[in-house]
């Protein structure tokens, strides 16, 4: 299979589906055909990514399925793609969530359906392309291209304040990325290379590393997002359509974490060691402060949005303790958060489509009318809390172990956030699901239909599988993580 460009097929198959959608003529049957083409295309991409996983060699620390073609003769710019254990599950997470998002939009998106499906398929292409890029410039192009479809999804199909939220999202992320572009130009001037694989290690003098690290930090900190660069996220989540919130929380936030591992640790190890106390302070503030803010929310979506900032604070702690447990924990936490937070936003979408409100006080006693919904919601809530046997536990436990090796103060901060997450998620679940129905409008609410079960049950299964069989996911990423740690320790041993 080495002669078949599997990664390129995975990247560009969504664009092929988008081309087919463009050719569909507008008539009474076109909406159904457009949705079906988008869905089957995204399912095909997911199956292709699973095939790549099956063919992946976990004993190889380097990039696999590599494709390399020169862009410009006068510059060392390449269409250079490959996949390792760190990027593998980011790709699978993207391809897993996309068809579920398209299914979730089946009934709720009623205007400009063609353009909506085109935006989602283009978004899938650029997400996958970013995670498999081995050329820094190619990474940057895909990294920035993600902004375009997400901006449109929020700005066109979002809520009442969608224009404000989309502009805030766009400006925050773009401003940080301008500094990253300047840093990329500096890297090329210093090394005459754009290869991520070649630049892994300690290639830059320490004083230059500090400036380059800060430039990349400006972009990744906004994307993940870290406190205090997080203020765009609650607005974006609240105004985005359900599927937009799912892909934003499930994949786009992981771009920052992936960037920290690939660039900050991989290329600027001395600077990462220098700035790690700053990261720990910001992360602990994020974990505790945003958990308390989440506890005060009355909008379900906004509560889950703030919980995302807290959970990603644990990810940045795991990354910058720079040991195997911390980094493996951060990776598993990103995968888990992608599944769990995406599922929670889908659960919010289920009741919003029925009642057209996200006010927590409106609900109560849903278990009496929606027992299946209450069951799957419970699985995702417990996954968010980190109950043993769920995906959330594995990542949080490994991050705590890694943090113990770094600092007891960091452990206390991280553990405080985990306790607070149990408080606000259990409190949310109690208010929405348990008790008696006091709102008469809820007496006629219906349980999950077949389409909604098709969306939520695979996510619930994923939460359990990651929790019970974590080594399936940890094993492929172990060697690439060890390589990053060994380069980091070698650079800082001087």
C-alpha positions as CSV (number, residue, x, y, z in Angstrom):
1,X,0.0,0.0,0.0
2,X,3.0,2.3,0.2
3,X,2.6,3.5,-3.4
4,X,-1.0,4.7,-2.8
5,X,-1.0,8.3,-1.4
6,X,-3.3,7.5,1.5
7,X,-2.8,10.8,3.3
8,X,-3.5,12.9,0.2
9,X,-6.6,10.9,-0.4
10,X,-7.7,11.5,3.2
11,X,-7.0,15.3,2.9
12,X,-8.7,15.9,-0.5
13,X,-11.6,13.4,-0.6
14,X,-13.8,15.9,1.2
15,X,-13.0,18.4,-1.5
16,X,-14.1,15.9,-4.1
17,X,-17.4,15.5,-2.2
18,X,-17.7,19.3,-2.2
19,X,-17.2,19.4,-6.0
20,X,-20.0,16.9,-6.4
21,X,-22.3,19.1,-4.2
22,X,-21.4,22.1,-6.4
23,X,-22.6,20.2,-9.4
24,X,-25.9,19.2,-7.9
25,X,-28.7,21.3,-9.5
26,X,-31.1,23.2,-7.3
27,X,-34.5,21.5,-7.2
28,X,-37.0,19.9,-4.8
29,X,-34.8,16.9,-4.3
30,X,-31.4,18.7,-4.1
31,X,-31.3,19.3,-0.4
32,X,-31.6,15.6,0.4
33,X,-29.0,14.7,-2.2
34,X,-26.6,17.4,-0.9
35,X,-26.9,16.1,2.6
36,X,-26.3,12.5,1.5
37,X,-23.2,13.4,-0.5
38,X,-21.8,15.3,2.4
39,X,-22.5,12.4,4.8
40,X,-21.2,9.6,2.7
41,X,-18.1,11.5,1.8
42,X,-17.3,12.2,5.4
43,X,-18.0,8.5,6.3
44,X,-15.6,7.5,3.5
45,X,-12.9,9.7,4.9
46,X,-13.4,8.3,8.4
47,X,-13.1,4.7,7.1
48,X,-9.9,5.7,5.2
49,X,-8.4,7.1,8.4
50,X,-9.2,3.9,10.2
51,X,-7.4,2.0,7.5
52,X,-4.4,4.2,8.0
53,X,-4.5,3.4,11.8
54,X,-4.6,-0.3,11.0
55,X,-1.6,0.0,8.8
56,X,0.3,2.3,11.3
57,X,3.5,0.9,12.8
58,X,3.5,1.7,16.5
59,X,7.2,0.7,16.8
60,X,8.3,3.5,14.4
61,X,8.9,6.9,16.1
62,X,9.1,8.8,12.8
63,X,6.6,9.9,10.2
64,X,4.9,7.3,8.1
65,X,2.9,7.4,4.8
66,X,5.2,10.2,3.9
67,X,4.6,12.2,0.6
68,X,7.0,14.9,-0.5
69,X,6.8,17.1,-3.6
70,X,8.7,20.4,-4.1
71,X,6.5,23.5,-4.4
72,X,9.0,26.1,-5.7
73,X,12.4,25.5,-7.3
74,X,13.9,28.6,-5.8
75,X,12.8,27.8,-2.2
76,X,12.9,24.8,0.1
77,X,9.0,24.7,0.3
78,X,7.5,21.3,0.0
79,X,4.1,19.6,-0.1
80,X,5.4,17.4,2.6
81,X,3.0,15.3,4.6
82,X,3.3,12.4,7.0
83,X,1.7,11.0,10.1
84,X,3.2,9.9,13.5
85,X,1.7,8.7,16.7
86,X,1.0,12.3,17.9
87,X,-0.9,13.4,14.8
88,X,-2.6,10.0,14.1
89,X,-5.4,10.4,16.7
90,X,-5.9,14.1,15.9
91,X,-6.7,13.0,12.3
92,X,-9.0,10.2,13.5
93,X,-10.8,12.6,15.9
94,X,-11.4,15.0,13.0
95,X,-12.7,12.3,10.7
96,X,-14.9,10.7,13.5
97,X,-16.6,13.9,14.5
98,X,-17.3,15.3,11.0
99,X,-20.0,12.8,9.9
100,X,-21.6,13.1,13.3
101,X,-21.7,16.9,12.8
102,X,-23.3,16.5,9.4
103,X,-25.9,14.1,10.8
104,X,-26.6,16.6,13.7
105,X,-27.2,19.3,11.2
106,X,-29.7,17.2,9.2
107,X,-32.9,18.9,10.5
108,X,-31.6,22.0,12.3
109,X,-29.9,23.7,9.3
110,X,-32.7,24.9,7.0
111,X,-31.1,27.9,5.1
112,X,-28.2,27.7,2.6
113,X,-27.8,24.0,3.2
114,X,-25.6,23.6,0.2
115,X,-23.1,26.3,1.4
116,X,-23.2,24.8,4.9
117,X,-22.2,21.3,3.7
118,X,-19.5,22.9,1.5
119,X,-18.1,24.7,4.5
120,X,-18.0,21.6,6.6
121,X,-16.3,19.5,3.9
122,X,-13.7,22.2,3.3
123,X,-13.2,22.5,7.1
124,X,-12.5,18.7,7.2
125,X,-9.9,19.0,4.5
126,X,-7.9,21.8,6.2
127,X,-8.1,20.2,9.7
128,X,-6.7,16.9,8.4
129,X,-4.1,18.8,6.3
130,X,-2.9,20.7,9.3
131,X,-2.3,17.6,11.4
132,X,-0.4,15.7,8.7
133,X,1.8,18.6,7.5
134,X,5.5,18.1,7.9
135,X,6.4,21.4,6.2
136,X,6.1,24.4,8.5
137,X,4.7,26.7,5.8
138,X,2.2,24.0,4.7
139,X,1.1,23.7,8.4
140,X,0.6,27.4,8.6
141,X,-1.5,27.5,5.4
142,X,-3.8,24.8,6.7
143,X,-3.7,26.3,10.2
144,X,-5.0,29.6,9.0
145,X,-7.4,28.1,6.4
146,X,-9.4,26.6,9.3
147,X,-10.5,30.2,10.2
148,X,-12.4,30.6,6.9
149,X,-15.1,27.9,7.2
150,X,-15.4,28.3,10.9
151,X,-16.0,32.0,10.6
152,X,-18.7,31.4,8.0
153,X,-20.3,28.6,10.1
154,X,-20.6,30.9,13.1
155,X,-21.4,34.1,11.1
156,X,-24.1,32.7,8.8
157,X,-25.7,29.8,10.7
158,X,-25.2,31.0,14.3
159,X,-27.5,32.7,16.8
160,X,-28.6,36.3,17.3
161,X,-25.1,37.7,18.1
162,X,-23.4,35.6,15.5
163,X,-21.7,38.5,13.7
164,X,-20.1,39.8,16.9
165,X,-19.0,36.3,17.9
166,X,-17.6,35.4,14.5
167,X,-15.6,38.7,14.2
168,X,-14.3,38.2,17.8
169,X,-13.2,34.6,16.9
170,X,-11.6,35.7,13.7
171,X,-9.7,38.7,15.1
172,X,-8.4,36.9,18.2
173,X,-7.0,34.0,16.2
174,X,-5.7,36.0,13.3
175,X,-3.7,38.5,15.4
176,X,-1.9,35.6,17.1
177,X,-1.2,34.0,13.8
178,X,0.5,37.1,12.3
179,X,3.3,36.7,14.9
180,X,3.6,33.1,14.1
181,X,4.1,33.9,10.4
182,X,6.9,36.3,11.3
183,X,8.5,33.6,13.3
184,X,8.2,31.2,10.4
185,X,10.0,33.7,8.1
186,X,12.8,34.0,10.7
187,X,13.1,30.2,10.9
188,X,13.5,29.9,7.2
189,X,16.1,32.7,7.1
190,X,18.1,31.0,9.8
191,X,17.9,27.4,8.6
192,X,16.9,27.5,4.9
193,X,14.6,24.6,5.9
194,X,10.8,24.3,6.5
195,X,10.8,20.6,7.5
196,X,9.3,20.0,10.9
197,X,11.2,16.7,11.1
198,X,14.5,18.3,10.4
199,X,14.0,21.2,12.8
200,X,13.1,19.0,15.8
201,X,15.8,19.5,18.4
202,X,17.9,22.4,19.5
203,X,18.8,24.2,16.3
204,X,18.4,27.7,17.5
205,X,20.4,29.8,20.0
206,X,18.7,30.3,23.3
207,X,18.1,34.0,22.9
208,X,16.4,33.5,19.5
209,X,14.4,30.5,20.8
210,X,12.8,32.8,23.4
211,X,11.4,35.2,20.8
212,X,10.3,32.4,18.4
213,X,8.6,30.6,21.3
214,X,6.7,33.7,22.2
215,X,5.6,34.3,18.6
216,X,4.2,30.7,18.3
217,X,2.8,31.0,21.9
218,X,0.7,34.0,20.8
219,X,-1.1,31.8,18.2
220,X,-1.4,28.5,20.1
221,X,-2.5,30.1,23.4
222,X,-5.4,31.8,21.7
223,X,-6.4,28.6,19.9
224,X,-6.3,26.2,22.9
225,X,-7.4,28.7,24.5
226,X,-5.4,29.6,27.6
227,X,-6.5,32.2,30.2
228,X,-6.6,35.2,29.7
229,X,-6.9,34.7,25.9
230,X,-10.1,32.6,26.2
231,X,-12.8,35.3,26.1
232,X,-13.7,34.6,22.4
233,X,-14.6,31.0,23.2
234,X,-17.8,31.3,25.2
235,X,-19.3,33.8,22.7
236,X,-18.3,31.6,19.7
237,X,-19.8,28.5,21.4
238,X,-23.0,30.1,22.4
239,X,-23.7,31.6,18.9
240,X,-22.4,28.8,16.8
241,X,-24.9,26.1,15.6
242,X,-24.6,22.8,17.4
243,X,-22.3,21.1,14.9
244,X,-20.1,24.2,14.9
245,X,-19.7,24.0,18.6
246,X,-18.9,20.3,18.4
247,X,-16.1,20.8,15.8
248,X,-14.8,23.9,17.6
249,X,-14.5,22.1,21.0
250,X,-13.7,18.7,19.5
251,X,-10.9,19.6,17.1
252,X,-10.1,23.3,16.7
253,X,-9.1,23.7,20.4
254,X,-6.7,20.8,19.9
255,X,-4.8,22.7,17.3
256,X,-3.2,24.8,20.1
257,X,-2.2,21.7,22.1
258,X,-0.8,20.0,19.1
259,X,1.1,23.1,18.2
260,X,2.7,23.3,21.6
261,X,3.9,19.7,21.4
262,X,5.1,19.9,17.8
263,X,6.7,23.3,17.8
264,X,7.2,24.7,21.3
265,X,8.6,21.5,22.8
266,X,10.0,20.1,19.6
267,X,11.8,23.1,18.1
268,X,12.3,25.4,21.1
269,X,13.2,23.1,24.1
270,X,15.3,25.7,26.0
271,X,12.6,28.3,25.7
272,X,9.9,25.9,26.7
273,X,11.9,25.1,29.9
274,X,12.4,28.8,30.6
275,X,8.7,29.6,30.1
276,X,7.2,26.5,31.8
277,X,6.6,28.3,35.1
278,X,4.5,30.9,33.2
279,X,2.5,28.2,31.5
280,X,1.9,26.5,34.9
281,X,0.6,29.7,36.5
282,X,-1.7,30.5,33.6
283,X,-3.0,26.9,33.4
284,X,-3.7,26.7,37.2
285,X,-5.6,30.0,37.0
286,X,-7.5,28.7,34.0
287,X,-8.4,25.4,35.7
288,X,-9.7,27.0,38.9
289,X,-11.1,30.4,37.7
290,X,-13.0,29.1,34.6
291,X,-14.4,26.2,36.7
292,X,-15.8,28.7,39.2
293,X,-17.2,30.8,36.3
294,X,-18.8,27.6,34.8
295,X,-20.5,26.9,38.1
296,X,-22.2,30.3,37.9
297,X,-23.7,29.9,34.4
298,X,-27.4,29.5,33.6
299,X,-26.8,28.8,29.9
300,X,-25.9,25.1,29.4
301,X,-23.7,25.8,26.3
302,X,-21.8,28.6,28.1
303,X,-21.2,26.3,31.1
304,X,-19.7,23.6,28.8
305,X,-17.6,26.2,27.0
306,X,-16.0,27.4,30.2
307,X,-15.5,23.8,31.2
308,X,-13.5,23.3,28.0
309,X,-11.1,26.1,29.0
310,X,-10.6,24.3,32.4
311,X,-10.0,21.0,30.8
312,X,-7.5,22.4,28.3
313,X,-5.7,24.0,31.2
314,X,-5.0,20.4,32.3
315,X,-3.7,19.7,28.8
316,X,-1.2,22.5,28.9
317,X,0.0,21.4,32.4
318,X,0.5,17.9,31.0
319,X,2.4,19.2,28.0
320,X,4.9,21.5,29.8
321,X,5.8,19.2,32.7
322,X,7.6,17.4,29.8
323,X,7.7,13.8,31.0
324,X,6.1,10.7,29.5
325,X,3.1,10.5,31.9
326,X,2.3,14.2,31.5
327,X,2.6,14.2,27.7
328,X,0.7,11.0,27.2
329,X,-1.9,12.3,29.6
330,X,-2.2,15.5,27.7
331,X,-2.7,13.6,24.4
332,X,-5.3,11.3,25.9
333,X,-7.0,14.2,27.6
334,X,-7.2,16.0,24.2
335,X,-8.8,12.9,22.5
336,X,-11.2,12.4,25.5
337,X,-12.2,16.1,25.6
338,X,-12.8,16.0,21.8
339,X,-15.2,13.2,22.2
340,X,-16.8,14.2,25.5
341,X,-17.2,17.9,24.9
342,X,-18.5,17.3,21.4
343,X,-21.0,14.9,22.8
344,X,-22.1,17.3,25.5
345,X,-22.7,20.0,22.9
346,X,-24.7,17.5,20.9
347,X,-26.8,16.7,24.0
348,X,-27.5,20.4,24.4
349,X,-28.5,20.6,20.7
350,X,-31.0,17.7,21.2
351,X,-33.1,19.6,23.9
352,X,-32.6,23.0,22.2
353,X,-34.1,21.7,18.9
354,X,-37.2,20.6,20.9
355,X,-37.6,23.6,23.4
356,X,-35.5,26.4,21.7
357,X,-33.9,27.4,25.0
358,X,-30.6,26.6,26.7
359,X,-31.7,28.0,30.1
360,X,-30.9,25.5,32.8
361,X,-33.8,26.7,34.9
362,X,-36.2,25.9,32.2
363,X,-35.5,22.2,32.5
364,X,-35.8,19.6,35.2
365,X,-37.1,16.0,35.5
366,X,-36.1,15.1,31.9
367,X,-35.4,11.5,33.1
368,X,-39.2,11.0,33.3
369,X,-39.7,11.8,29.6
370,X,-36.3,11.0,28.1
371,X,-34.6,8.0,29.9
372,X,-32.3,7.1,26.9
373,X,-31.2,10.7,26.7
374,X,-30.6,10.8,30.4
375,X,-28.4,7.7,30.2
376,X,-26.1,8.9,27.4
377,X,-25.9,12.3,28.9
378,X,-24.8,10.6,32.2
379,X,-22.0,8.8,30.4
380,X,-20.7,12.0,28.9
381,X,-21.1,13.9,32.2
382,X,-19.1,11.2,34.0
383,X,-16.5,11.2,31.3
384,X,-16.1,15.0,31.8
385,X,-15.8,14.5,35.6
386,X,-13.2,11.8,35.0
387,X,-14.9,8.8,36.6
388,X,-12.6,5.6,36.4
389,X,-13.7,3.6,33.4
390,X,-14.3,6.6,31.3
391,X,-11.9,8.4,28.9
392,X,-11.6,11.5,31.2
393,X,-10.1,9.5,34.0
394,X,-7.1,8.2,32.0
395,X,-5.9,11.6,30.8
396,X,-6.5,13.4,34.1
397,X,-4.7,10.6,36.1
398,X,-1.7,10.6,33.8
399,X,-1.5,14.4,33.9
400,X,-1.6,14.3,37.8
401,X,1.2,11.7,37.9
402,X,3.3,13.8,35.5
403,X,2.7,16.9,37.5
404,X,3.8,15.2,40.7
405,X,7.3,14.9,39.2
406,X,7.2,18.6,38.4
407,X,5.7,20.4,41.4
408,X,3.4,19.6,44.3
409,X,1.8,23.1,43.9
410,X,0.9,22.4,40.3
411,X,-0.7,19.1,41.4
412,X,-2.8,20.9,44.0
413,X,-4.0,23.4,41.3
414,X,-4.8,20.7,38.8
415,X,-6.6,18.5,41.4
416,X,-8.6,21.5,42.5
417,X,-9.9,21.9,39.0
418,X,-10.8,18.2,38.7
419,X,-12.8,18.5,42.0
420,X,-14.6,21.6,40.7
421,X,-15.4,20.0,37.4
422,X,-17.2,17.3,39.4
423,X,-19.2,20.0,41.2
424,X,-20.4,21.9,38.2
425,X,-21.1,18.9,36.0
426,X,-23.0,16.9,38.7
427,X,-24.9,20.1,39.6
428,X,-25.8,20.6,36.0
429,X,-27.0,17.0,35.6
430,X,-29.1,17.2,38.7
431,X,-30.9,20.3,37.7
432,X,-31.6,19.2,34.1
433,X,-32.3,15.4,34.5
434,X,-33.5,14.6,38.0
435,X,-36.5,15.7,40.0
436,X,-40.1,16.1,38.9
437,X,-41.2,18.0,35.8
438,X,-42.4,21.4,36.9
439,X,-42.4,23.1,33.5
440,X,-45.6,22.0,31.7
441,X,-44.0,22.5,28.3
442,X,-41.7,19.5,29.1
443,X,-44.6,17.1,29.5
444,X,-44.7,16.5,25.7
445,X,-40.9,16.4,25.1
446,X,-39.8,13.2,23.2
447,X,-36.8,11.0,23.8
448,X,-34.0,10.5,21.3
449,X,-35.0,9.6,17.7
450,X,-33.1,7.1,15.5
451,X,-30.9,9.8,14.0
452,X,-29.9,11.2,17.4
453,X,-29.2,7.7,18.8
454,X,-27.0,7.1,15.7
455,X,-25.0,10.2,16.6
456,X,-24.7,9.8,20.4
457,X,-24.3,6.1,20.9
458,X,-21.0,5.8,19.0
459,X,-19.6,8.7,21.1
460,X,-20.7,7.0,24.3
461,X,-19.0,3.8,23.2
462,X,-15.8,5.8,22.4
463,X,-15.8,7.3,25.9
464,X,-16.0,3.8,27.4
465,X,-13.4,2.2,25.1
466,X,-10.8,4.9,25.7
467,X,-11.4,4.5,29.5
468,X,-11.1,0.7,29.5
469,X,-8.5,0.1,26.8
470,X,-6.3,3.3,26.9
471,X,-3.2,1.4,25.6
472,X,-4.8,1.2,22.2
473,X,-4.3,4.9,22.0
474,X,-1.2,5.4,24.1
475,X,1.0,2.8,22.4
476,X,1.2,4.5,19.0
477,X,2.1,7.9,20.5
478,X,4.7,6.6,23.1
479,X,7.8,6.6,20.8
480,X,7.3,10.0,19.3
481,X,6.7,11.4,22.7
482,X,9.9,9.8,24.0
483,X,11.8,11.3,21.1
484,X,10.5,14.8,22.0
485,X,11.4,14.3,25.7
486,X,14.9,13.0,24.9
487,X,15.6,16.0,22.6
488,X,14.2,18.4,25.3
489,X,16.3,16.8,28.1
490,X,19.5,16.8,25.9
491,X,19.0,20.5,25.0
492,X,18.4,21.6,28.7
493,X,21.3,19.4,30.0
494,X,23.9,21.8,28.6
